[in-house]
Amino acid sequence: MSTKRKPPTLQQKKEEVNRKAIIWTGVTVVLLILIVIALIILTNG
């Protein structure tokens, strides 16, 4: 068998990193939206 098998630990780490990246992007998007809303309220009020 000449097929190289990747160890499962690497795949698990990749999934962990992807999950963290998704969480961070979501947090940043929410924060940006909140900042924009706050600026609109402050400028209009």
Order of alpha helices (4+ residues) and beta strands (2+ residues): alpha
